[in-house]
Amino acid sequence: MSADSDFNQLAFVNGAPPQVVWLRLGTATTEQILECLRRHKADIDAFLAQDEEAVLELSS
């Protein structure tokens, strides 16, 4: 999991694995990050269950 685009670029170049969950939240508090992760739990679980996609982008 990362808020940095470097991991996103690496995953696009190399493909999965690894899989990257990219948090596109800008400057966020720990509570805002936690809320985003909770809100997208089903999306994260589905993403990690497959192996075709390398990047999942999450935003608020």
ROVEX-367387 format. One record per atom (N, C-alpha, C): residue in three letters; atom name; x, y, z. Coordinates in steps of 0.1 Angstrom, whole numbers, plus 5000, padded with zeros to 4 digits. Layout:
<atom><residu>Ala</residu><atome>CA</atome><east>X</east><north>Y</north><up>Z</up></atom>
...
! end
This chain:
<atom><residu>Met</residu><atome>N</atome><east>5008</east><north>4989</north><up>5000</up></atom>
<atom><residu>Met</residu><atome>CA</atome><east>5000</east><north>5000</north><up>5000</up></atom>
<atom><residu>Met</residu><atome>C</atome><east>5009</east><north>5012</north><up>5000</up></atom>
<atom><residu>Ser</residu><atome>N</atome><east>5006</east><north>5022</north><up>4992</up></atom>
<atom><residu>Ser</residu><atome>CA</atome><east>5014</east><north>5034</north><up>4990</up></atom>
<atom><residu>Ser</residu><atome>C</atome><east>5006</east><north>5046</north><up>4987</up></atom>
<atom><residu>Ala</residu><atome>N</atome><east>5011</east><north>5058</north><up>4990</up></atom>
<atom><residu>Ala</residu><atome>CA</atome><east>5006</east><north>5070</north><up>4986</up></atom>
<atom><residu>Ala</residu><atome>C</atome><east>5015</east><north>5076</north><up>4975</up></atom>
<atom><residu>Asp</residu><atome>N</atome><east>5025</east><north>5069</north><up>4972</up></atom>
<atom><residu>Asp</residu><atome>CA</atome><east>5036</east><north>5074</north><up>4963</up></atom>
<atom><residu>Asp</residu><atome>C</atome><east>5034</east><north>5068</north><up>4949</up></atom>
<atom><residu>Ser</residu><atome>N</atome><east>5035</east><north>5076</north><up>4938</up></atom>
<atom><residu>Ser</residu><atome>CA</atome><east>5033</east><north>5071</north><up>4925</up></atom>
<atom><residu>Ser</residu><atome>C</atome><east>5044</east><north>5062</north><up>4920</up></atom>
<atom><residu>Asp</residu><atome>N</atome><east>5056</east><north>5062</north><up>4926</up></atom>
<atom><residu>Asp</residu><atome>CA</atome><east>5067</east><north>5053</north><up>4922</up></atom>
<atom><residu>Asp</residu><atome>C</atome><east>5063</east><north>5038</north><up>4921</up></atom>
<atom><residu>Phe</residu><atome>N</atome><east>5056</east><north>5034</north><up>4932</up></atom>
<atom><residu>Phe</residu><atome>CA</atome><east>5051</east><north>5020</north><up>4932</up></atom>
<atom><residu>Phe</residu><atome>C</atome><east>5041</east><north>5017</north><up>4921</up></atom>
<atom><residu>Asn</residu><atome>N</atome><east>5032</east><north>5027</north><up>4919</up></atom>
<atom><residu>Asn</residu><atome>CA</atome><east>5023</east><north>5026</north><up>4908</up></atom>
<atom><residu>Asn</residu><atome>C</atome><east>5030</east><north>5024</north><up>4894</up></atom>
<atom><residu>Gln</residu><atome>N</atome><east>5039</east><north>5032</north><up>4892</up></atom>
<atom><residu>Gln</residu><atome>CA</atome><east>5047</east><north>5031</north><up>4879</up></atom>
<atom><residu>Gln</residu><atome>C</atome><east>5054</east><north>5018</north><up>4878</up></atom>
<atom><residu>Leu</residu><atome>N</atome><east>5060</east><north>5013</north><up>4889</up></atom>
<atom><residu>Leu</residu><atome>CA</atome><east>5067</east><north>5000</north><up>4889</up></atom>
<atom><residu>Leu</residu><atome>C</atome><east>5058</east><north>4989</north><up>4886</up></atom>
<atom><residu>Ala</residu><atome>N</atome><east>5046</east><north>4989</north><up>4892</up></atom>
<atom><residu>Ala</residu><atome>CA</atome><east>5036</east><north>4979</north><up>4890</up></atom>
<atom><residu>Ala</residu><atome>C</atome><east>5031</east><north>4978</north><up>4876</up></atom>
<atom><residu>Phe</residu><atome>N</atome><east>5029</east><north>4990</north><up>4869</up></atom>
<atom><residu>Phe</residu><atome>CA</atome><east>5025</east><north>4990</north><up>4855</up></atom>
<atom><residu>Phe</residu><atome>C</atome><east>5036</east><north>4985</north><up>4846</up></atom>
<atom><residu>Val</residu><atome>N</atome><east>5048</east><north>4988</north><up>4849</up></atom>
<atom><residu>Val</residu><atome>CA</atome><east>5059</east><north>4983</north><up>4841</up></atom>
<atom><residu>Val</residu><atome>C</atome><east>5061</east><north>4968</north><up>4842</up></atom>
<atom><residu>Asn</residu><atome>N</atome><east>5061</east><north>4963</north><up>4854</up></atom>
<atom><residu>Asn</residu><atome>CA</atome><east>5064</east><north>4949</north><up>4857</up></atom>
<atom><residu>Asn</residu><atome>C</atome><east>5052</east><north>4940</north><up>4858</up></atom>
<atom><residu>Gly</residu><atome>N</atome><east>5040</east><north>4946</north><up>4860</up></atom>
<atom><residu>Gly</residu><atome>CA</atome><east>5028</east><north>4938</north><up>4862</up></atom>
<atom><residu>Gly</residu><atome>C</atome><east>5028</east><north>4931</north><up>4875</up></atom>
<atom><residu>Ala</residu><atome>N</atome><east>5017</east><north>4923</north><up>4877</up></atom>
<atom><residu>Ala</residu><atome>CA</atome><east>5016</east><north>4916</north><up>4890</up></atom>
<atom><residu>Ala</residu><atome>C</atome><east>5023</east><north>4903</north><up>4890</up></atom>
<atom><residu>Pro</residu><atome>N</atome><east>5028</east><north>4898</north><up>4901</up></atom>
<atom><residu>Pro</residu><atome>CA</atome><east>5029</east><north>4904</north><up>4914</up></atom>
<atom><residu>Pro</residu><atome>C</atome><east>5041</east><north>4914</north><up>4913</up></atom>
<atom><residu>Pro</residu><atome>N</atome><east>5043</east><north>4923</north><up>4922</up></atom>
<atom><residu>Pro</residu><atome>CA</atome><east>5034</east><north>4925</north><up>4934</up></atom>
<atom><residu>Pro</residu><atome>C</atome><east>5022</east><north>4933</north><up>4930</up></atom>
<atom><residu>Gln</residu><atome>N</atome><east>5012</east><north>4933</north><up>4938</up></atom>
<atom><residu>Gln</residu><atome>CA</atome><east>5000</east><north>4941</north><up>4937</up></atom>
<atom><residu>Gln</residu><atome>C</atome><east>5001</east><north>4954</north><up>4946</up></atom>
<atom><residu>Val</residu><atome>N</atome><east>4997</east><north>4965</north><up>4940</up></atom>
<atom><residu>Val</residu><atome>CA</atome><east>4999</east><north>4978</north><up>4948</up></atom>
<atom><residu>Val</residu><atome>C</atome><east>4985</east><north>4984</north><up>4950</up></atom>
<atom><residu>Val</residu><atome>N</atome><east>4982</east><north>4988</north><up>4962</up></atom>
<atom><residu>Val</residu><atome>CA</atome><east>4970</east><north>4996</north><up>4965</up></atom>
<atom><residu>Val</residu><atome>C</atome><east>4975</east><north>5010</north><up>4966</up></atom>
<atom><residu>Trp</residu><atome>N</atome><east>4971</east><north>5018</north><up>4957</up></atom>
<atom><residu>Trp</residu><atome>CA</atome><east>4976</east><north>5032</north><up>4956</up></atom>
<atom><residu>Trp</residu><atome>C</atome><east>4965</east><north>5041</north><up>4962</up></atom>
<atom><residu>Leu</residu><atome>N</atome><east>4969</east><north>5048</north><up>4973</up></atom>
<atom><residu>Leu</residu><atome>CA</atome><east>4960</east><north>5057</north><up>4980</up></atom>
<atom><residu>Leu</residu><atome>C</atome><east>4961</east><north>5071</north><up>4974</up></atom>
<atom><residu>Arg</residu><atome>N</atome><east>4951</east><north>5075</north><up>4967</up></atom>
<atom><residu>Arg</residu><atome>CA</atome><east>4952</east><north>5089</north><up>4960</up></atom>
<atom><residu>Arg</residu><atome>C</atome><east>4944</east><north>5098</north><up>4969</up></atom>
<atom><residu>Leu</residu><atome>N</atome><east>4949</east><north>5101</north><up>4981</up></atom>
<atom><residu>Leu</residu><atome>CA</atome><east>4942</east><north>5110</north><up>4990</up></atom>
<atom><residu>Leu</residu><atome>C</atome><east>4948</east><north>5123</north><up>4992</up></atom>
<atom><residu>Gly</residu><atome>N</atome><east>4960</east><north>5126</north><up>4987</up></atom>
<atom><residu>Gly</residu><atome>CA</atome><east>4967</east><north>5138</north><up>4990</up></atom>
<atom><residu>Gly</residu><atome>C</atome><east>4971</east><north>5138</north><up>5004</up></atom>
<atom><residu>Thr</residu><atome>N</atome><east>4972</east><north>5150</north><up>5010</up></atom>
<atom><residu>Thr</residu><atome>CA</atome><east>4975</east><north>5150</north><up>5024</up></atom>
<atom><residu>Thr</residu><atome>C</atome><east>4963</east><north>5146</north><up>5032</up></atom>
<atom><residu>Ala</residu><atome>N</atome><east>4965</east><north>5135</north><up>5040</up></atom>
<atom><residu>Ala</residu><atome>CA</atome><east>4954</east><north>5130</north><up>5047</up></atom>
<atom><residu>Ala</residu><atome>C</atome><east>4958</east><north>5126</north><up>5061</up></atom>
<atom><residu>Thr</residu><atome>N</atome><east>4949</east><north>5127</north><up>5071</up></atom>
<atom><residu>Thr</residu><atome>CA</atome><east>4952</east><north>5122</north><up>5084</up></atom>
<atom><residu>Thr</residu><atome>C</atome><east>4951</east><north>5107</north><up>5085</up></atom>
<atom><residu>Thr</residu><atome>N</atome><east>4956</east><north>5101</north><up>5095</up></atom>
<atom><residu>Thr</residu><atome>CA</atome><east>4956</east><north>5087</north><up>5097</up></atom>
<atom><residu>Thr</residu><atome>C</atome><east>4941</east><north>5082</north><up>5098</up></atom>
<atom><residu>Glu</residu><atome>N</atome><east>4932</east><north>5090</north><up>5104</up></atom>
<atom><residu>Glu</residu><atome>CA</atome><east>4918</east><north>5087</north><up>5104</up></atom>
<atom><residu>Glu</residu><atome>C</atome><east>4912</east><north>5087</north><up>5090</up></atom>
<atom><residu>Gln</residu><atome>N</atome><east>4915</east><north>5096</north><up>5082</up></atom>
<atom><residu>Gln</residu><atome>CA</atome><east>4910</east><north>5097</north><up>5068</up></atom>
<atom><residu>Gln</residu><atome>C</atome><east>4915</east><north>5085</north><up>5060</up></atom>
<atom><residu>Ile</residu><atome>N</atome><east>4927</east><north>5081</north><up>5062</up></atom>
<atom><residu>Ile</residu><atome>CA</atome><east>4933</east><north>5069</north><up>5055</up></atom>
<atom><residu>Ile</residu><atome>C</atome><east>4925</east><north>5056</north><up>5060</up></atom>
<atom><residu>Leu</residu><atome>N</atome><east>4924</east><north>5055</north><up>5073</up></atom>
<atom><residu>Leu</residu><atome>CA</atome><east>4917</east><north>5044</north><up>5078</up></atom>
<atom><residu>Leu</residu><atome>C</atome><east>4902</east><north>5043</north><up>5073</up></atom>
<atom><residu>Glu</residu><atome>N</atome><east>4895</east><north>5054</north><up>5073</up></atom>
<atom><residu>Glu</residu><atome>CA</atome><east>4882</east><north>5055</north><up>5068</up></atom>
<atom><residu>Glu</residu><atome>C</atome><east>4881</east><north>5050</north><up>5053</up></atom>
<atom><residu>Cys</residu><atome>N</atome><east>4891</east><north>5055</north><up>5045</up></atom>
<atom><residu>Cys</residu><atome>CA</atome><east>4891</east><north>5051</north><up>5031</up></atom>
<atom><residu>Cys</residu><atome>C</atome><east>4893</east><north>5036</north><up>5029</up></atom>
<atom><residu>Leu</residu><atome>N</atome><east>4902</east><north>5031</north><up>5037</up></atom>
<atom><residu>Leu</residu><atome>CA</atome><east>4905</east><north>5016</north><up>5037</up></atom>
<atom><residu>Leu</residu><atome>C</atome><east>4892</east><north>5008</north><up>5041</up></atom>
<atom><residu>Arg</residu><atome>N</atome><east>4886</east><north>5013</north><up>5051</up></atom>
<atom><residu>Arg</residu><atome>CA</atome><east>4874</east><north>5006</north><up>5056</up></atom>
<atom><residu>Arg</residu><atome>C</atome><east>4863</east><north>5007</north><up>5045</up></atom>
<atom><residu>Arg</residu><atome>N</atome><east>4861</east><north>5018</north><up>5039</up></atom>
<atom><residu>Arg</residu><atome>CA</atome><east>4851</east><north>5021</north><up>5029</up></atom>
<atom><residu>Arg</residu><atome>C</atome><east>4853</east><north>5012</north><up>5017</up></atom>
<atom><residu>His</residu><atome>N</atome><east>4866</east><north>5009</north><up>5014</up></atom>
<atom><residu>His</residu><atome>CA</atome><east>4869</east><north>5001</north><up>5002</up></atom>
<atom><residu>His</residu><atome>C</atome><east>4874</east><north>4987</north><up>5005</up></atom>
<atom><residu>Lys</residu><atome>N</atome><east>4870</east><north>4982</north><up>5017</up></atom>
<atom><residu>Lys</residu><atome>CA</atome><east>4875</east><north>4969</north><up>5020</up></atom>
<atom><residu>Lys</residu><atome>C</atome><east>4871</east><north>4958</north><up>5010</up></atom>
<atom><residu>Ala</residu><atome>N</atome><east>4859</east><north>4958</north><up>5006</up></atom>
<atom><residu>Ala</residu><atome>CA</atome><east>4854</east><north>4948</north><up>4996</up></atom>
<atom><residu>Ala</residu><atome>C</atome><east>4862</east><north>4949</north><up>4983</up></atom>
<atom><residu>Asp</residu><atome>N</atome><east>4865</east><north>4961</north><up>4979</up></atom>
<atom><residu>Asp</residu><atome>CA</atome><east>4873</east><north>4964</north><up>4966</up></atom>
<atom><residu>Asp</residu><atome>C</atome><east>4887</east><north>4958</north><up>4968</up></atom>
<atom><residu>Ile</residu><atome>N</atome><east>4893</east><north>4961</north><up>4980</up></atom>
<atom><residu>Ile</residu><atome>CA</atome><east>4907</east><north>4956</north><up>4983</up></atom>
<atom><residu>Ile</residu><atome>C</atome><east>4907</east><north>4941</north><up>4983</up></atom>
<atom><residu>Asp</residu><atome>N</atome><east>4897</east><north>4935</north><up>4990</up></atom>
<atom><residu>Asp</residu><atome>CA</atome><east>4897</east><north>4920</north><up>4990</up></atom>
<atom><residu>Asp</residu><atome>C</atome><east>4895</east><north>4914</north><up>4976</up></atom>
<atom><residu>Ala</residu><atome>N</atome><east>4887</east><north>4920</north><up>4968</up></atom>
<atom><residu>Ala</residu><atome>CA</atome><east>4885</east><north>4914</north><up>4954</up></atom>
<atom><residu>Ala</residu><atome>C</atome><east>4897</east><north>4916</north><up>4946</up></atom>
<atom><residu>Phe</residu><atome>N</atome><east>4904</east><north>4928</north><up>4948</up></atom>
<atom><residu>Phe</residu><atome>CA</atome><east>4916</east><north>4930</north><up>4940</up></atom>
<atom><residu>Phe</residu><atome>C</atome><east>4927</east><north>4920</north><up>4944</up></atom>
<atom><residu>Leu</residu><atome>N</atome><east>4929</east><north>4918</north><up>4957</up></atom>
<atom><residu>Leu</residu><atome>CA</atome><east>4939</east><north>4908</north><up>4961</up></atom>
<atom><residu>Leu</residu><atome>C</atome><east>4936</east><north>4894</north><up>4958</up></atom>
<atom><residu>Ala</residu><atome>N</atome><east>4923</east><north>4891</north><up>4956</up></atom>
<atom><residu>Ala</residu><atome>CA</atome><east>4919</east><north>4877</north><up>4952</up></atom>
<atom><residu>Ala</residu><atome>C</atome><east>4923</east><north>4873</north><up>4938</up></atom>
<atom><residu>Gln</residu><atome>N</atome><east>4925</east><north>4883</north><up>4930</up></atom>
<atom><residu>Gln</residu><atome>CA</atome><east>4928</east><north>4881</north><up>4916</up></atom>
<atom><residu>Gln</residu><atome>C</atome><east>4943</east><north>4884</north><up>4913</up></atom>
<atom><residu>Asp</residu><atome>N</atome><east>4948</east><north>4879</north><up>4902</up></atom>
<atom><residu>Asp</residu><atome>CA</atome><east>4962</east><north>4882</north><up>4899</up></atom>
<atom><residu>Asp</residu><atome>C</atome><east>4965</east><north>4888</north><up>4886</up></atom>
<atom><residu>Glu</residu><atome>N</atome><east>4955</east><north>4893</north><up>4879</up></atom>
<atom><residu>Glu</residu><atome>CA</atome><east>4957</east><north>4899</north><up>4866</up></atom>
<atom><residu>Glu</residu><atome>C</atome><east>4961</east><north>4914</north><up>4867</up></atom>
<atom><residu>Glu</residu><atome>N</atome><east>4954</east><north>4921</north><up>4876</up></atom>
<atom><residu>Glu</residu><atome>CA</atome><east>4956</east><north>4935</north><up>4878</up></atom>
<atom><residu>Glu</residu><atome>C</atome><east>4967</east><north>4938</north><up>4888</up></atom>
<atom><residu>Ala</residu><atome>N</atome><east>4976</east><north>4948</north><up>4885</up></atom>
<atom><residu>Ala</residu><atome>CA</atome><east>4987</east><north>4951</north><up>4894</up></atom>
<atom><residu>Ala</residu><atome>C</atome><east>4984</east><north>4963</north><up>4903</up></atom>
<atom><residu>Val</residu><atome>N</atome><east>4975</east><north>4972</north><up>4900</up></atom>
<atom><residu>Val</residu><atome>CA</atome><east>4973</east><north>4984</north><up>4907</up></atom>
<atom><residu>Val</residu><atome>C</atome><east>4958</east><north>4986</north><up>4910</up></atom>
<atom><residu>Leu</residu><atome>N</atome><east>4955</east><north>4989</north><up>4922</up></atom>
<atom><residu>Leu</residu><atome>CA</atome><east>4942</east><north>4994</north><up>4926</up></atom>
<atom><residu>Leu</residu><atome>C</atome><east>4943</east><north>5008</north><up>4931</up></atom>
<atom><residu>Glu</residu><atome>N</atome><east>4937</east><north>5017</north><up>4925</up></atom>
<atom><residu>Glu</residu><atome>CA</atome><east>4937</east><north>5031</north><up>4929</up></atom>
<atom><residu>Glu</residu><atome>C</atome><east>4925</east><north>5034</north><up>4938</up></atom>
<atom><residu>Leu</residu><atome>N</atome><east>4927</east><north>5040</north><up>4950</up></atom>
<atom><residu>Leu</residu><atome>CA</atome><east>4916</east><north>5044</north><up>4959</up></atom>
<atom><residu>Leu</residu><atome>C</atome><east>4917</east><north>5059</north><up>4961</up></atom>
<atom><residu>Ser</residu><atome>N</atome><east>4906</east><north>5065</north><up>4961</up></atom>
<atom><residu>Ser</residu><atome>CA</atome><east>4905</east><north>5079</north><up>4965</up></atom>
<atom><residu>Ser</residu><atome>C</atome><east>4893</east><north>5081</north><up>4974</up></atom>
<atom><residu>Ser</residu><atome>N</atome><east>4892</east><north>5093</north><up>4979</up></atom>
<atom><residu>Ser</residu><atome>CA</atome><east>4882</east><north>5096</north><up>4989</up></atom>
<atom><residu>Ser</residu><atome>C</atome><east>4868</east><north>5095</north><up>4984</up></atom>
! end
